[in-house]
Amino acid sequence: VQDQVTDTIDRTEDRRGLSATADVPIRYTTTSEAFDDLLDEWRTSDDATHAAAEGLVYQRLGLLPPGFDILESMEDATRSGVLGYYDPEAKRVTIVGDGDELSGFDLFVLSHEHVHVLQDQHFGFDDEDLVGDEALAFDALVEGDATLASAVFAVKRLGAAGFAELDEIPVDVVPDEALPAILYREGEFAYVDGSAFVFANWDGDWSAIDRLWADPPISTEQIMHPERDPADVPVGIELPAIAELLGPGWSTAHEMVLGEMRIEVLLADGRDWGYGDEDQPFAFPELPAARGAEGWGGDRLAHLVTTDGDWAVVWQTAWDTARDAGEFARMAGSATWDLPYEVAVIEAGDITEDDLDHPVLVLIAPGPSQLFGLQRSLIGP
C-alpha cells in the first residue's frame, strides 16, 4: 500500500507540475469517523452560520420550502458522501478505508486530495472571508483543478481498464435528485462547472491554471462562461443603510450576492430541471427556462428582520443591457408569482447611489401593507 501511495503522489505531482514542499500525513478511517470529524469542525465554523442565514433567504425566495432545515440537509449529504478530504488546518489527508488495500477509485481520491495539498502549499486557501457567489466561484477553482488533475493521473496511471472502474461511483456519492434544486446545483457546481472551467483554461498547460490562482474568479458567471473576458467582472453593489430607512426595530440579518448560478435556479422555478442519469450522474442540468440569468451584471440582497417577527427582502440587481434587465424582470415575476408573500419587481429600480446600469429592484414582504411600506421607505410613494 505504501508503494501505491508513493507512486500516486509522485505521479500526481508530475501531472500537475507542482511538487510538495513538505510531507503531509495520511490517515485512514471509517466513513462515520470522517463524518464526525468534519461535522464537529463545520458546526462551529462561519460556514454553518452563513448556510443557516442563506437558508432563510432561500425560503423567502421560494428556493426552499418554509421550515426547511438546511443544516440538517447538508449534514445528511456530508454523511453519505465522504470519501476523503484534506484538512488545511491540521495539514493532513484523510481517506475513508482501512489502508490495507487501495482500489483504483481509492487512488483517484488520494490523487485528488493530494492536489489540495499542493494548492495549499503553493497558493494558499485564502477563502475565510469569502461568502455567497464569490465563495462558490473560489470553490469551483479549487475542486475543478483537483478533479482535472486527478482525472489526468487516473487516465495515465490506471489505463483504460482501470479508469473504467471509476465509473463505479459509490451510490451515496451521486447527488440526490430528491434535494431541492438549489442545494443539488450548489453541491455539484464546484466539481462539474469547476472542472469545465479549469479544462477550458488548461489546454495541457498547467501554468495557465497557476495563473488563475494568482487572480482567482470572483463570480459564478466567470466559472459558467470561461469563454468571456476574465476582466469582465461583476459590478460591486453597495446597498444603503436599509434598516435605518425602515425605522426603529429593524436590523439586517444577512447580506449576500446571489450571482448568476443561483439566479438561474430561481428563474427555472423547478421547470426543465434535468438531473444526471446512471451513465452521467454529474451531467450538467438542463435549464432552458433560466436564460434570463445570462445577462447578469451584479447583485446584492439584504434580508431584514424585526424583533417582533416582521421581515423584508431587498434585492438590487444590475444587468448588462436593457434587454437583459427586461427579460430578468419578466422571468423573475413569473418565478415568484406563486410565493405566499407579496413581491414587487421594479424595472429601473435603483436604491444605490451608484447610478447602476440597467437596474432591477426586487422587494419581498409578508403582506400587502408591509410591501407598500417597504416601497415607500426605499423609493417613495
DOVEXTOR-102349 format. One line per 5 residues: number of its first residue (from 0); for each residue x, y, z of N, C-alpha, C. Coordinates in steps of 0.05 Angstrom, whole numbers. Example, Ala and Ser with C-alpha at 12.3 -4.5 7.8 and 13.67 -1.06 7.14 Angstrom:
0> 264,-114,156,246,-90,156,264,-66,156  257,-45,142,273,-21,143,258,1,157 $
end
This chain:
0> 17,-24,0,0,0,0,17,25,0  39,25,16,56,49,17,69,54,-11  75,33,-25,86,37,-52,64,49,-70  39,41,-67,18,53,-83,15,83,-76  16,89,-50,13,117,-42,36,134,-53 $
5> 60,124,-50,83,140,-60,81,144,-90  74,122,-104,72,124,-133,50,144,-141  27,143,-127,5,161,-133,13,190,-129  26,195,-107,35,223,-101,55,233,-121  74,216,-128,95,223,-148,82,229,-175 $
10> 65,211,-183,52,215,-210,34,239,-210  20,244,-188,2,267,-187,18,293,-188  40,295,-174,57,318,-175,68,323,-203  76,300,-216,86,303,-243,65,313,-262  41,302,-260,19,310,-278,11,339,-273 $
15> 10,347,-248,1,374,-241,23,395,-244  48,386,-245,70,405,-249,78,420,-224  71,409,-201,79,421,-175,90,399,-157  108,406,-140,119,387,-121,113,397,-92  107,378,-75,101,384,-47,126,397,-34 $
20> 121,417,-18,143,430,-3,147,417,24  129,400,33,131,386,58,113,361,57  121,340,71,105,316,72,80,321,89  58,308,81,33,311,95,24,283,103  17,278,128,9,251,136,-18,243,124 $
25> -22,217,121,-47,206,110,-59,189,132  -84,195,138,-99,179,158,-121,163,144  -124,138,152,-145,121,142,-165,117,164  -191,120,157,-211,118,178,-238,109,165  -258,106,182,-284,98,173,-300,122,163 $
30> -322,116,149,-339,137,139,-351,153,163  -360,139,183,-373,152,206,-353,170,221  -328,160,224,-308,176,238,-301,201,222  -298,198,196,-292,220,179,-314,241,180  -339,231,179,-362,249,180,-363,264,207 $
35> -359,250,229,-359,262,255,-338,284,258  -315,279,247,-293,299,248,-301,324,232  -311,320,208,-319,342,191,-342,358,203  -361,343,215,-385,356,226,-377,373,250  -360,362,268,-352,377,291,-339,404,284 $
40> -322,403,263,-309,427,254,-328,446,241  -346,435,224,-364,452,209,-385,466,226  -395,452,246,-417,464,263,-408,489,277  -382,491,283,-372,514,297,-359,535,279  -362,531,253,-349,549,234,-368,571,224 $
45> -356,591,211,-372,612,199,-389,601,176  -379,579,163,-394,567,141,-422,559,149  -424,547,173,-450,538,183,-468,562,189  -457,583,199,-473,607,205,-483,619,179  -466,621,159,-474,632,133,-495,614,120 $
50> -492,588,122,-511,569,110,-538,572,122  -540,575,148,-566,579,162,-579,605,153  -563,626,150,-574,652,142,-583,650,113  -568,637,96,-575,634,68,-600,617,65  -603,597,83,-627,580,82,-652,596,86 $
55> -652,616,104,-676,633,108,-681,650,83  -660,660,71,-663,676,46,-676,658,24  -666,634,22,-677,616,2,-706,610,6  -714,609,31,-743,605,37,-759,629,28  -749,653,32,-763,677,24,-766,678,-6 $
60> -746,668,-21,-746,669,-50,-761,645,-62  -770,626,-46,-783,603,-56,-764,581,-65  -738,584,-60,-719,563,-68,-719,540,-49  -728,544,-25,-732,522,-5,-760,525,7  -773,503,14,-799,504,26,-798,516,54 $
65> -819,529,64,-819,540,91,-812,520,112  -795,528,130,-787,510,152,-765,490,145  -755,491,121,-734,472,112,-709,475,129  -699,453,140,-675,454,156,-650,450,138  -638,471,129,-616,469,110,-591,456,124 $
70> -587,461,149,-564,450,163,-566,420,165  -590,410,171,-594,381,173,-590,368,145  -601,381,125,-598,371,97,-569,369,89  -553,390,96,-525,390,88,-510,369,104  -517,365,129,-504,344,145,-510,316,134 $
75> -535,312,125,-542,286,114,-526,281,88  -523,302,72,-508,299,47,-479,293,53  -467,305,73,-439,300,80,-436,272,91  -456,263,107,-454,237,120,-452,215,98  -466,218,76,-467,197,56,-445,199,35 $
80> -432,223,34,-414,227,11,-385,231,18  -376,224,42,-348,228,49,-331,205,39  -312,212,21,-293,192,11,-264,199,21  -260,224,25,-234,233,34,-234,263,35  -215,275,49,-213,304,50,-185,312,59 $
85> -178,337,53,-153,349,63,-161,371,82  -148,370,106,-153,390,127,-130,410,126  -135,435,116,-113,454,113,-104,465,140  -120,461,161,-111,470,188,-92,449,200  -101,424,200,-84,402,211,-62,393,192 $
90> -64,402,166,-44,394,146,-44,363,144  -67,352,140,-69,322,139,-90,314,119  -85,292,105,-104,280,87,-117,256,101  -144,255,98,-159,232,109,-172,217,85  -168,191,85,-180,174,65,-198,153,79 $
95> -222,150,69,-241,130,81,-232,103,71  -225,86,90,-216,59,84,-198,49,105  -190,23,103,-173,11,125,-143,13,118  -137,22,94,-109,25,87,-95,-1,80  -109,-23,80,-97,-49,74,-95,-54,44 $
100> -114,-43,29,-115,-47,0,-129,-23,-12  -116,-12,-33,-126,12,-46,-136,5,-74  -161,10,-79,-172,5,-106,-165,28,-124  -172,25,-150,-168,47,-169,-182,72,-160  -206,69,-149,-221,92,-140,-208,105,-116 $
105> -197,89,-98,-182,99,-75,-158,116,-84  -144,107,-105,-121,121,-115,-130,148,-128  -152,147,-141,-163,172,-153,-169,192,-131  -182,183,-109,-188,201,-86,-163,211,-74  -143,194,-70,-118,202,-58,-104,223,-76 $
110> -105,219,-102,-93,238,-121,-107,265,-119  -134,264,-118,-150,289,-115,-143,304,-90  -141,290,-68,-135,304,-42,-106,314,-42  -88,300,-55,-60,309,-56,-58,335,-72  -75,338,-92,-75,364,-107,-83,386,-88 $
115> -101,381,-70,-108,401,-50,-84,408,-32  -68,388,-26,-43,393,-11,-25,412,-27  -22,407,-52,-5,424,-69,-16,452,-71  -42,454,-74,-55,480,-76,-49,497,-51  -52,484,-28,-48,497,-2,-19,506,1 $
120> -1,489,-7,27,495,-3,38,516,-22  27,517,-46,37,535,-67,21,561,-69  -6,559,-64,-23,583,-69,-38,592,-43  -44,573,-26,-58,580,-1,-88,580,-5  -102,572,15,-132,573,15,-141,598,30 $
125> -138,620,17,-145,646,30,-174,652,23  -192,636,35,-221,638,29,-238,642,53  -226,648,76,-242,650,101,-263,673,100  -257,694,85,-275,717,85,-294,716,61  -293,695,45,-310,694,21,-337,682,28 $
130> -358,694,18,-385,684,22,-401,686,-4  -423,673,-4,-442,676,-27,-429,668,-53  -434,684,-74,-426,677,-101,-396,675,-103  -381,692,-90,-352,692,-92,-341,666,-80  -353,657,-58,-344,632,-46,-348,608,-65 $
135> -371,608,-78,-377,586,-97,-357,587,-120  -349,611,-130,-330,613,-152,-303,603,-143  -294,610,-119,-268,601,-110,-267,571,-106  -289,560,-94,-291,531,-91,-289,517,-118  -301,529,-139,-300,517,-165,-272,515,-176 $
140> -256,536,-171,-228,534,-179,-213,512,-163  -217,511,-137,-204,491,-120,-211,463,-130  -237,457,-132,-245,430,-139,-241,424,-168  -245,444,-185,-241,439,-214,-212,432,-220  -193,446,-208,-165,440,-211,-159,411,-201 $
145> -168,405,-177,-162,378,-166,-176,356,-182  -200,361,-191,-214,340,-206,-201,335,-233  -193,356,-247,-180,352,-273,-153,339,-269  -137,348,-250,-110,337,-246,-112,307,-238  -130,300,-221,-133,272,-213,-144,255,-236 $
150> -160,267,-253,-170,252,-276,-147,246,-296  -129,266,-300,-106,262,-317,-88,240,-305  -85,241,-278,-69,220,-265,-82,193,-270  -109,191,-267,-122,165,-269,-120,153,-297  -123,170,-317,-120,161,-345,-92,150,-350 $
155> -72,164,-341,-45,156,-346,-36,132,-328  -45,132,-303,-36,112,-284,-52,86,-286  -78,88,-288,-95,64,-287,-100,52,-314  -97,67,-335,-103,57,-362,-133,55,-367  -140,46,-390,-168,46,-398,-185,28,-379 $
160> -174,4,-373,-189,-15,-356,-192,-5,-328  -170,6,-317,-172,17,-290,-189,41,-288  -187,58,-309,-203,83,-308,-233,76,-310  -240,54,-323,-268,46,-325,-279,40,-298  -261,31,-279,-270,25,-252,-281,50,-238 $
165> -272,73,-246,-281,98,-234,-310,104,-240  -321,90,-261,-350,93,-266,-367,82,-244  -355,64,-228,-370,52,-206,-369,70,-182  -380,94,-185,-381,113,-163,-399,103,-141  -390,103,-116,-407,94,-94,-434,109,-96 $
170> -456,95,-93,-482,106,-99,-488,131,-81  -478,130,-57,-484,153,-39,-470,178,-47  -450,176,-65,-435,200,-72,-450,215,-94  -466,202,-110,-481,214,-132,-501,234,-120  -503,259,-130,-522,278,-119,-550,267,-118 $
175> -564,273,-96,-591,263,-91,-611,281,-105  -625,270,-125,-644,286,-140,-668,293,-124  -671,282,-100,-692,290,-82,-686,316,-68  -661,325,-69,-654,351,-57,-668,373,-72  -675,395,-58,-684,419,-72,-664,427,-93 $
180> -673,438,-115,-656,444,-138,-632,461,-130  -636,481,-113,-615,499,-106,-592,485,-92  -599,466,-74,-578,451,-60,-564,430,-78  -579,418,-95,-568,400,-115,-547,415,-132  -555,438,-142,-538,453,-160,-513,464,-145 $
185> -517,473,-121,-494,482,-106,-474,459,-100  -485,435,-95,-469,412,-89,-452,403,-112  -462,405,-136,-447,396,-159,-430,418,-172  -435,443,-166,-424,465,-181,-393,465,-181  -382,462,-157,-353,464,-155,-339,442,-171 $
190> -351,418,-173,-338,396,-187,-345,396,-217  -370,399,-224,-378,398,-252,-370,423,-267  -381,446,-258,-375,471,-272,-345,479,-267  -335,473,-243,-307,479,-238,-288,464,-256  -294,438,-260,-277,422,-278,-278,433,-307 $
195> -302,440,-316,-305,451,-343,-290,478,-346  -291,494,-325,-277,520,-325,-247,516,-326  -237,498,-310,-208,494,-309,-199,481,-336  -214,462,-346,-207,449,-371,-207,469,-394  -226,488,-394,-226,509,-415,-202,527,-414 $
200> -190,530,-391,-166,547,-388,-140,531,-390  -142,505,-390,-119,487,-387,-103,483,-413  -115,470,-432,-103,465,-458,-76,451,-455  -74,434,-435,-50,419,-429,-28,434,-415  -33,459,-409,-12,476,-397,-21,484,-369 $
205> -8,471,-348,-16,476,-321,-7,504,-311  12,517,-325,20,543,-316,-4,563,-320  -21,557,-339,-45,574,-343,-63,571,-319  -65,548,-307,-81,544,-283,-68,557,-259  -42,556,-257,-28,570,-236,-34,600,-237 $
210> -36,611,-261,-42,640,-263,-71,646,-253  -89,627,-256,-116,631,-246,-115,634,-215  -97,620,-202,-95,622,-173,-84,650,-165  -68,662,-183,-58,689,-176,-80,710,-178  -100,705,-194,-123,723,-197,-148,707,-200 $
215> -158,695,-177,-180,676,-179,-206,689,-187  -224,673,-199,-251,683,-206,-266,691,-181  -283,711,-185,-298,722,-162,-329,719,-166  -337,706,-187,-366,702,-191,-371,676,-205  -395,665,-201,-403,641,-215,-406,646,-245 $
220> -412,671,-252,-413,679,-280,-387,673,-294  -364,679,-282,-338,674,-294,-333,644,-297  -343,628,-278,-340,599,-279,-357,588,-302  -381,598,-304,-400,587,-324,-394,596,-353  -379,618,-355,-373,628,-382,-343,633,-385 $
225> -327,612,-386,-298,615,-388,-289,628,-414  -307,628,-434,-300,639,-460,-300,670,-459  -312,682,-438,-313,711,-437,-287,722,-426  -284,748,-429,-261,763,-420,-259,761,-390  -236,751,-379,-233,748,-350,-236,775,-335 $
230> -231,797,-350,-234,824,-338,-263,832,-335  -281,817,-347,-310,823,-345,-320,814,-318  -315,829,-297,-322,822,-270,-349,836,-263  -363,826,-244,-389,838,-236,-385,866,-223  -405,882,-226,-404,908,-213,-409,904,-183 $
235> -394,918,-167,-398,917,-138,-421,935,-130  -441,924,-117,-465,939,-109,-464,943,-78  -466,968,-71,-467,975,-42,-495,985,-35  -508,971,-18,-535,979,-10,-534,1002,11  -554,1019,11,-556,1039,32,-562,1026,59 $
240> -563,1042,80,-570,1032,107,-600,1027,108  -608,1004,97,-637,999,94,-651,997,121  -639,985,140,-652,982,166,-658,1010,178  -641,1029,175,-646,1056,185,-669,1069,169  -671,1064,143,-692,1075,127,-719,1063,135 $
245> -719,1038,144,-744,1025,151,-754,1033,179  -736,1042,196,-744,1053,222,-735,1036,245  -743,1045,269,-734,1031,294,-743,1002,294  -726,985,305,-732,957,308,-722,939,285  -715,952,263,-705,936,240,-675,932,242 $
250> -666,908,233,-637,902,231,-633,884,207  -608,884,197,-601,867,175,-592,840,185  -607,820,178,-599,792,187,-577,780,169  -578,787,143,-558,775,125,-557,791,99  -533,794,88,-530,805,62,-514,785,45 $
255> -520,783,19,-505,764,2,-509,772,-27  -491,762,-43,-493,763,-72,-503,736,-82  -525,736,-96,-536,711,-106,-519,701,-130  -514,718,-150,-498,711,-173,-514,696,-194  -501,692,-217,-515,680,-240,-525,652,-235 $
260> -509,635,-222,-518,607,-219,-543,605,-202  -544,619,-179,-567,617,-162,-591,630,-176  -587,652,-189,-609,665,-203,-620,646,-225  -602,631,-238,-611,612,-258,-630,592,-246  -624,582,-223,-642,562,-209,-668,576,-202 $
265> -666,600,-192,-691,615,-184,-709,619,-208  -698,627,-230,-715,633,-253,-726,607,-266  -711,585,-263,-721,560,-273,-746,551,-258  -748,559,-232,-772,555,-216,-781,526,-217  -762,507,-216,-770,479,-216,-777,467,-243 $
270> -777,484,-264,-784,473,-290,-758,466,-306  -761,446,-323,-739,438,-341,-714,430,-326  -717,419,-302,-694,412,-286,-685,384,-294  -661,381,-305,-652,355,-314,-629,345,-296  -634,324,-281,-613,312,-265,-597,293,-282 $
275> -573,285,-272,-557,266,-287,-571,239,-287  -563,222,-306,-574,195,-307,-552,175,-297  -558,149,-300,-540,129,-289,-513,130,-303  -512,137,-329,-487,138,-343,-472,164,-338  -486,186,-332,-473,211,-327,-486,224,-302 $
280> -480,213,-278,-493,223,-254,-486,252,-248  -464,263,-259,-457,290,-253,-460,308,-278  -478,300,-296,-482,316,-321,-494,343,-315  -488,362,-333,-499,389,-329,-530,388,-329  -543,402,-311,-572,403,-312,-581,420,-336 $
285> -605,413,-346,-617,428,-368,-634,450,-357  -628,475,-363,-643,497,-351,-651,518,-372  -665,509,-393,-672,529,-414,-690,551,-403  -705,546,-382,-723,566,-371,-708,588,-356  -681,584,-352,-666,602,-336,-648,621,-352 $
290> -654,624,-378,-637,640,-395,-637,669,-386  -656,678,-370,-657,705,-361,-634,713,-342  -618,693,-333,-596,699,-315,-570,706,-331  -569,701,-356,-544,703,-371,-534,731,-373  -551,751,-372,-542,779,-374,-536,792,-348 $
295> -531,775,-327,-526,785,-300,-501,803,-300  -504,826,-286,-481,844,-284,-472,847,-255  -489,840,-236,-483,842,-208,-508,844,-191  -506,837,-166,-530,840,-148,-521,840,-119  -539,848,-102,-535,846,-73,-563,845,-60 $
300> -566,826,-42,-591,821,-28,-588,825,1  -608,838,13,-608,841,42,-634,829,53  -631,813,74,-654,802,89,-656,817,115  -678,830,119,-681,847,143,-703,836,161  -700,839,187,-719,828,207,-724,849,229 $
305> -746,844,243,-751,860,267,-753,841,291  -753,853,315,-754,837,339,-781,824,343  -802,834,329,-829,822,333,-836,804,310  -817,795,293,-822,775,273,-827,785,245  -828,811,241,-832,821,214,-806,818,198 $
310> -808,818,172,-784,814,155,-788,827,128  -766,830,113,-767,840,86,-742,831,71  -745,828,45,-722,823,28,-719,845,8  -696,857,6,-689,878,-13,-667,867,-31  -672,865,-57,-653,852,-75,-648,871,-98 $
315> -624,883,-99,-617,901,-120,-600,887,-141  -608,888,-166,-593,875,-187,-586,895,-209  -565,888,-224,-556,904,-247,-551,885,-270  -557,894,-295,-556,877,-318,-539,889,-341  -529,872,-359,-511,881,-380,-525,900,-399 $
320> -550,894,-406,-564,911,-425,-593,915,-416  -607,934,-428,-635,939,-421,-651,914,-428  -644,900,-449,-659,876,-456,-655,855,-435  -631,852,-425,-626,832,-404,-642,839,-379  -643,864,-372,-658,873,-349,-688,867,-352 $
325> -698,872,-376,-726,867,-381,-733,838,-380  -715,821,-391,-720,792,-391,-719,782,-362  -700,791,-347,-699,782,-319,-724,791,-304  -732,816,-307,-756,825,-293,-780,808,-300  -783,802,-325,-806,786,-333,-805,758,-322 $
330> -782,746,-323,-779,718,-313,-779,716,-283  -769,737,-270,-770,738,-240,-799,740,-231  -814,756,-245,-843,758,-238,-857,731,-241  -850,717,-263,-862,691,-268,-854,670,-247  -829,671,-238,-819,652,-219,-828,656,-191 $
335> -837,681,-184,-845,687,-157,-874,693,-153  -890,691,-174,-919,698,-172,-934,681,-152  -925,656,-148,-939,637,-131,-928,636,-103  -910,654,-96,-900,654,-68,-922,663,-49  -921,653,-25,-942,661,-5,-936,688,7 $
340> -922,705,-7,-914,731,2,-921,751,-20  -917,776,-14,-920,797,-34,-894,804,-47  -893,807,-73,-869,812,-88,-873,835,-107  -853,853,-109,-853,874,-129,-827,873,-144  -829,871,-171,-805,871,-188,-806,897,-203 $
345> -786,914,-198,-787,942,-208,-765,947,-228  -771,948,-253,-751,954,-274,-742,983,-270  -716,988,-274,-703,1013,-270,-702,1022,-241  -710,1004,-222,-709,1010,-194,-680,1009,-184  -671,1031,-172,-643,1032,-163,-643,1048,-136 $
350> -636,1034,-115,-636,1047,-89,-607,1054,-80  -588,1049,-98,-560,1056,-91,-554,1085,-99  -530,1093,-93,-521,1119,-101,-502,1118,-125  -501,1094,-138,-481,1089,-158,-491,1093,-187  -517,1099,-190,-529,1101,-217,-522,1076,-233 $
355> -533,1054,-225,-527,1028,-237,-537,1027,-266  -523,1012,-282,-532,1007,-309,-554,986,-309  -576,992,-321,-598,973,-325,-606,958,-299  -614,973,-279,-621,961,-253,-649,949,-253  -653,929,-236,-679,918,-230,-680,914,-200 $
360> -700,924,-186,-702,921,-157,-725,901,-151  -719,882,-133,-739,862,-125,-744,866,-95  -769,869,-87,-777,872,-59,-796,850,-52  -792,838,-28,-810,817,-19,-817,823,10  -842,820,17,-852,825,44,-875,805,50 $
365> -881,802,76,-901,782,83,-929,788,72  -937,813,70,-964,820,62,-965,847,47  -988,854,36,-991,879,21,-983,904,36  -991,906,61,-985,931,76,-955,933,81  -942,910,86,-913,911,91,-898,918,65 $
370> -907,907,43,-894,913,17,-898,943,10  -922,954,15,-926,982,10,-908,999,27  -905,992,52,-888,1008,70,-858,1005,61  -851,982,52,-823,978,43,-817,995,18  -835,995,-1,-832,1011,-25,-831,1041,-18 $
375> -848,1049,-1,-850,1078,7,-824,1086,21  -813,1069,38,-789,1076,52,-764,1078,34  -764,1061,13,-740,1059,-3,-741,1076,-28  -764,1078,-41,-765,1092,-67,-787,1113,-67  -801,1117,-45,-821,1138,-44,-849,1128,-52 $
380> -869,1145,-50,-897,1137,-57,-899,1128,-86 $
end
